[in-house]
Amino acid sequence: MILARKEQDNLRFNNNNLLERNNDVKAEIDALNSHCNVLQGQNKDLNIELERFVQTDEQIRATLNRRDRVLTLRELTEAEIARSAFEVARTSPIRRRWLIKLSLIKVVVRYLSRKIFQAYSFNLEFIIIF
């Protein structure tokens, strides 16, 4: 009988120890779930910030692409004007002198405007890099 009581006491003690361990494990699981919720919230915030960054990047790329298109159209237009001026100069001797002066002025203005734009673009690229 004494052995049975001792065995029962040992079993109760072991049972209490296992219940305490179980409660500790449940508390740890709850803490990990809470931490997972915090991480999910941070992940959501980071995804929103990343999406904003991507949109800003796309806007900057679109702006730069528009500048390239404008420059291309400007060059095409200038080439067409030069071709047209050449045709007029070729067919009209009176306008020939006037067109030569005008074309020289345009060449100088075009050269200066490109240099100014290149300096501005370099400064813009420098700012974007840093």
PyRosetta script that sets phi, psi and omega in degrees:
from pyrosetta import init, pose_from_sequence

init()
pose = pose_from_sequence("MILARKEQDNLRFNNNNLLERNNDVKAEIDALNSHCNVLQGQNKDLNIELERFVQTDEQIRATLNRRDRVLTLRELTEAEIARSAFEVARTSPIRRRWLIKLSLIKVVVRYLSRKIFQAYSFNLEFIIIF")
pose.set_psi(1, -40.7)
pose.set_omega(1, -179.9)
pose.set_phi(2, -66.0)
pose.set_psi(2, -38.0)
pose.set_omega(2, 177.6)
pose.set_phi(3, -64.9)
pose.set_psi(3, -37.9)
pose.set_omega(3, 179.8)
pose.set_phi(4, -65.3)
pose.set_psi(4, -41.4)
pose.set_omega(4, 178.1)
pose.set_phi(5, -66.0)
pose.set_psi(5, -41.9)
pose.set_omega(5, 178.8)
pose.set_phi(6, -61.2)
pose.set_psi(6, -42.3)
pose.set_omega(6, 178.8)
pose.set_phi(7, -64.5)
pose.set_psi(7, -39.8)
pose.set_omega(7, 177.4)
pose.set_phi(8, -64.3)
pose.set_psi(8, -42.9)
pose.set_omega(8, 178.7)
pose.set_phi(9, -63.0)
pose.set_psi(9, -41.9)
pose.set_omega(9, 177.0)
pose.set_phi(10, -62.6)
pose.set_psi(10, -42.3)
pose.set_omega(10, 178.4)
pose.set_phi(11, -64.3)
pose.set_psi(11, -41.7)
pose.set_omega(11, 177.4)
pose.set_phi(12, -62.4)
pose.set_psi(12, -43.0)
pose.set_omega(12, 179.8)
pose.set_phi(13, -62.1)
pose.set_psi(13, -46.0)
pose.set_omega(13, 177.6)
pose.set_phi(14, -62.8)
pose.set_psi(14, -39.9)
pose.set_omega(14, 179.1)
pose.set_phi(15, -63.4)
pose.set_psi(15, -44.0)
pose.set_omega(15, 178.4)
pose.set_phi(16, -62.7)
pose.set_psi(16, -41.5)
pose.set_omega(16, 177.4)
pose.set_phi(17, -61.2)
pose.set_psi(17, -43.2)
pose.set_omega(17, 179.2)
pose.set_phi(18, -66.2)
pose.set_psi(18, -37.4)
pose.set_omega(18, 177.4)
pose.set_phi(19, -64.9)
pose.set_psi(19, -39.9)
pose.set_omega(19, 177.3)
pose.set_phi(20, -64.6)
pose.set_psi(20, -43.1)
pose.set_omega(20, 177.6)
pose.set_phi(21, -62.5)
pose.set_psi(21, -42.1)
pose.set_omega(21, 178.9)
pose.set_phi(22, -60.8)
pose.set_psi(22, -43.4)
pose.set_omega(22, 178.7)
pose.set_phi(23, -64.7)
pose.set_psi(23, -39.0)
pose.set_omega(23, 177.2)
pose.set_phi(24, -63.6)
pose.set_psi(24, -42.5)
pose.set_omega(24, 178.9)
pose.set_phi(25, -65.1)
pose.set_psi(25, -40.8)
pose.set_omega(25, 177.4)
pose.set_phi(26, -62.8)
pose.set_psi(26, -41.2)
pose.set_omega(26, 178.0)
pose.set_phi(27, -63.8)
pose.set_psi(27, -39.4)
pose.set_omega(27, 178.3)
pose.set_phi(28, -66.5)
pose.set_psi(28, -39.8)
pose.set_omega(28, 177.0)
pose.set_phi(29, -62.0)
pose.set_psi(29, -44.0)
pose.set_omega(29, 177.9)
pose.set_phi(30, -61.4)
pose.set_psi(30, -42.1)
pose.set_omega(30, 178.8)
pose.set_phi(31, -64.3)
pose.set_psi(31, -41.2)
pose.set_omega(31, 178.5)
pose.set_phi(32, -66.3)
pose.set_psi(32, -39.7)
pose.set_omega(32, 176.2)
pose.set_phi(33, -62.7)
pose.set_psi(33, -41.4)
pose.set_omega(33, 177.6)
pose.set_phi(34, -62.2)
pose.set_psi(34, -43.7)
pose.set_omega(34, 178.7)
pose.set_phi(35, -63.7)
pose.set_psi(35, -38.9)
pose.set_omega(35, 176.9)
pose.set_phi(36, -61.3)
pose.set_psi(36, -41.0)
pose.set_omega(36, 178.1)
pose.set_phi(37, -62.8)
pose.set_psi(37, -40.8)
pose.set_omega(37, 178.1)
pose.set_phi(38, -63.8)
pose.set_psi(38, -44.3)
pose.set_omega(38, 179.1)
pose.set_phi(39, -64.3)
pose.set_psi(39, -37.2)
pose.set_omega(39, 177.6)
pose.set_phi(40, -64.9)
pose.set_psi(40, -39.5)
pose.set_omega(40, 176.6)
pose.set_phi(41, -63.8)
pose.set_psi(41, -43.4)
pose.set_omega(41, 177.9)
pose.set_phi(42, -64.3)
pose.set_psi(42, -39.8)
pose.set_omega(42, 178.6)
pose.set_phi(43, -62.3)
pose.set_psi(43, -41.7)
pose.set_omega(43, 178.6)
pose.set_phi(44, -63.0)
pose.set_psi(44, -44.8)
pose.set_omega(44, 178.7)
pose.set_phi(45, -62.2)
pose.set_psi(45, -41.8)
pose.set_omega(45, 179.1)
pose.set_phi(46, -66.0)
pose.set_psi(46, -37.2)
pose.set_omega(46, 177.1)
pose.set_phi(47, -64.4)
pose.set_psi(47, -39.7)
pose.set_omega(47, 177.8)
pose.set_phi(48, -64.3)
pose.set_psi(48, -44.7)
pose.set_omega(48, 178.9)
pose.set_phi(49, -63.9)
pose.set_psi(49, -40.4)
pose.set_omega(49, 178.3)
pose.set_phi(50, -64.4)
pose.set_psi(50, -40.0)
pose.set_omega(50, 178.3)
pose.set_phi(51, -62.7)
pose.set_psi(51, -41.6)
pose.set_omega(51, 176.6)
pose.set_phi(52, -62.5)
pose.set_psi(52, -41.8)
pose.set_omega(52, 179.4)
pose.set_phi(53, -62.3)
pose.set_psi(53, -42.8)
pose.set_omega(53, 179.3)
pose.set_phi(54, -63.7)
pose.set_psi(54, -42.2)
pose.set_omega(54, 178.9)
pose.set_phi(55, -63.6)
pose.set_psi(55, -41.7)
pose.set_omega(55, 178.0)
pose.set_phi(56, -62.9)
pose.set_psi(56, -42.7)
pose.set_omega(56, 178.8)
pose.set_phi(57, -61.7)
pose.set_psi(57, -42.2)
pose.set_omega(57, 178.8)
pose.set_phi(58, -64.8)
pose.set_psi(58, -38.5)
pose.set_omega(58, 178.0)
pose.set_phi(59, -64.3)
pose.set_psi(59, -41.9)
pose.set_omega(59, 178.8)
pose.set_phi(60, -64.6)
pose.set_psi(60, -42.6)
pose.set_omega(60, 178.4)
pose.set_phi(61, -63.0)
pose.set_psi(61, -41.5)
pose.set_omega(61, 179.3)
pose.set_phi(62, -63.0)
pose.set_psi(62, -40.9)
pose.set_omega(62, 178.0)
pose.set_phi(63, -62.7)
pose.set_psi(63, -44.9)
pose.set_omega(63, 179.1)
pose.set_phi(64, -65.4)
pose.set_psi(64, -38.1)
pose.set_omega(64, 177.6)
pose.set_phi(65, -64.4)
pose.set_psi(65, -38.6)
pose.set_omega(65, 177.6)
pose.set_phi(66, -63.5)
pose.set_psi(66, -40.8)
pose.set_omega(66, 178.0)
pose.set_phi(67, -61.0)
pose.set_psi(67, -42.9)
pose.set_omega(67, 177.9)
pose.set_phi(68, -61.9)
pose.set_psi(68, -42.3)
pose.set_omega(68, 179.1)
pose.set_phi(69, -64.1)
pose.set_psi(69, -41.0)
pose.set_omega(69, 179.2)
pose.set_phi(70, -62.7)
pose.set_psi(70, -44.7)
pose.set_omega(70, 178.4)
pose.set_phi(71, -62.2)
pose.set_psi(71, -41.7)
pose.set_omega(71, 178.7)
pose.set_phi(72, -63.0)
pose.set_psi(72, -46.6)
pose.set_omega(72, 178.6)
pose.set_phi(73, -63.0)
pose.set_psi(73, -38.9)
pose.set_omega(73, 178.8)
pose.set_phi(74, -62.4)
pose.set_psi(74, -43.7)
pose.set_omega(74, 179.3)
pose.set_phi(75, -65.0)
pose.set_psi(75, -41.3)
pose.set_omega(75, 177.7)
pose.set_phi(76, -62.8)
pose.set_psi(76, -42.5)
pose.set_omega(76, 179.5)
pose.set_phi(77, -64.3)
pose.set_psi(77, -43.8)
pose.set_omega(77, 179.1)
pose.set_phi(78, -63.4)
pose.set_psi(78, -38.6)
pose.set_omega(78, 178.1)
pose.set_phi(79, -65.1)
pose.set_psi(79, -40.8)
pose.set_omega(79, 178.3)
pose.set_phi(80, -66.0)
pose.set_psi(80, -40.4)
pose.set_omega(80, 177.0)
pose.set_phi(81, -63.9)
pose.set_psi(81, -42.1)
pose.set_omega(81, 179.0)
pose.set_phi(82, -64.0)
pose.set_psi(82, -42.3)
pose.set_omega(82, 177.4)
pose.set_phi(83, -62.9)
pose.set_psi(83, -44.4)
pose.set_omega(83, 179.2)
pose.set_phi(84, -63.5)
pose.set_psi(84, -42.5)
pose.set_omega(84, 179.1)
pose.set_phi(85, -64.5)
pose.set_psi(85, -37.0)
pose.set_omega(85, 177.6)
pose.set_phi(86, -64.1)
pose.set_psi(86, -41.8)
pose.set_omega(86, 178.8)
pose.set_phi(87, -63.9)
pose.set_psi(87, -42.6)
pose.set_omega(87, 179.1)
pose.set_phi(88, -65.2)
pose.set_psi(88, -44.3)
pose.set_omega(88, -179.7)
pose.set_phi(89, -64.5)
pose.set_psi(89, -35.0)
pose.set_omega(89, -179.6)
pose.set_phi(90, -68.8)
pose.set_psi(90, -34.5)
pose.set_omega(90, -175.7)
pose.set_phi(91, -95.3)
pose.set_psi(91, -18.0)
pose.set_omega(91, -176.5)
pose.set_phi(92, -126.1)
pose.set_psi(92, 109.3)
pose.set_omega(92, -178.5)
pose.set_phi(93, -67.6)
pose.set_psi(93, -28.2)
pose.set_omega(93, -178.8)
pose.set_phi(94, -70.3)
pose.set_psi(94, -41.2)
pose.set_omega(94, -178.0)
pose.set_phi(95, -79.2)
pose.set_psi(95, -11.7)
pose.set_omega(95, -176.0)
pose.set_phi(96, -58.0)
pose.set_psi(96, -49.0)
pose.set_omega(96, -179.6)
pose.set_phi(97, -63.6)
pose.set_psi(97, -43.8)
pose.set_omega(97, -179.5)
pose.set_phi(98, -62.1)
pose.set_psi(98, -42.8)
pose.set_omega(98, -179.3)
pose.set_phi(99, -68.8)
pose.set_psi(99, -34.6)
pose.set_omega(99, 178.0)
pose.set_phi(100, -64.1)
pose.set_psi(100, -43.9)
pose.set_omega(100, 178.2)
pose.set_phi(101, -63.7)
pose.set_psi(101, -45.1)
pose.set_omega(101, -179.6)
pose.set_phi(102, -63.0)
pose.set_psi(102, -41.7)
pose.set_omega(102, -179.3)
pose.set_phi(103, -67.2)
pose.set_psi(103, -35.9)
pose.set_omega(103, 176.0)
pose.set_phi(104, -63.8)
pose.set_psi(104, -42.4)
pose.set_omega(104, 178.1)
pose.set_phi(105, -62.2)
pose.set_psi(105, -43.6)
pose.set_omega(105, -179.4)
pose.set_phi(106, -64.3)
pose.set_psi(106, -38.5)
pose.set_omega(106, 179.3)
pose.set_phi(107, -63.0)
pose.set_psi(107, -44.1)
pose.set_omega(107, 179.7)
pose.set_phi(108, -64.2)
pose.set_psi(108, -46.0)
pose.set_omega(108, -179.9)
pose.set_phi(109, -62.8)
pose.set_psi(109, -43.4)
pose.set_omega(109, -180.0)
pose.set_phi(110, -61.9)
pose.set_psi(110, -42.6)
pose.set_omega(110, 179.3)
pose.set_phi(111, -62.6)
pose.set_psi(111, -46.7)
pose.set_omega(111, -179.3)
pose.set_phi(112, -65.7)
pose.set_psi(112, -40.3)
pose.set_omega(112, -179.1)
pose.set_phi(113, -66.7)
pose.set_psi(113, -35.8)
pose.set_omega(113, 177.5)
pose.set_phi(114, -66.7)
pose.set_psi(114, -40.2)
pose.set_omega(114, 178.8)
pose.set_phi(115, -63.9)
pose.set_psi(115, -41.7)
pose.set_omega(115, 178.4)
pose.set_phi(116, -64.7)
pose.set_psi(116, -43.8)
pose.set_omega(116, 179.9)
pose.set_phi(117, -64.5)
pose.set_psi(117, -40.7)
pose.set_omega(117, 178.5)
pose.set_phi(118, -62.6)
pose.set_psi(118, -40.2)
pose.set_omega(118, 178.5)
pose.set_phi(119, -65.3)
pose.set_psi(119, -41.4)
pose.set_omega(119, 178.4)
pose.set_phi(120, -65.5)
pose.set_psi(120, -44.2)
pose.set_omega(120, 179.8)
pose.set_phi(121, -62.6)
pose.set_psi(121, -40.3)
pose.set_omega(121, 178.7)
pose.set_phi(122, -62.0)
pose.set_psi(122, -44.0)
pose.set_omega(122, 179.0)
pose.set_phi(123, -64.0)
pose.set_psi(123, -39.4)
pose.set_omega(123, 178.8)
pose.set_phi(124, -64.4)
pose.set_psi(124, -44.8)
pose.set_omega(124, 178.5)
pose.set_phi(125, -63.7)
pose.set_psi(125, -39.7)
pose.set_omega(125, 178.5)
pose.set_phi(126, -61.2)
pose.set_psi(126, -42.6)
pose.set_omega(126, 180.0)
pose.set_phi(127, -67.2)
pose.set_psi(127, -42.0)
pose.set_omega(127, -178.4)
pose.set_phi(128, -66.0)
pose.set_psi(128, -38.5)
pose.set_omega(128, -178.4)
pose.set_phi(129, -66.3)
pose.set_psi(129, -43.1)
pose.set_omega(129, -177.7)
pose.set_phi(130, -95.8)
pose.dump_pdb("model.pdb")
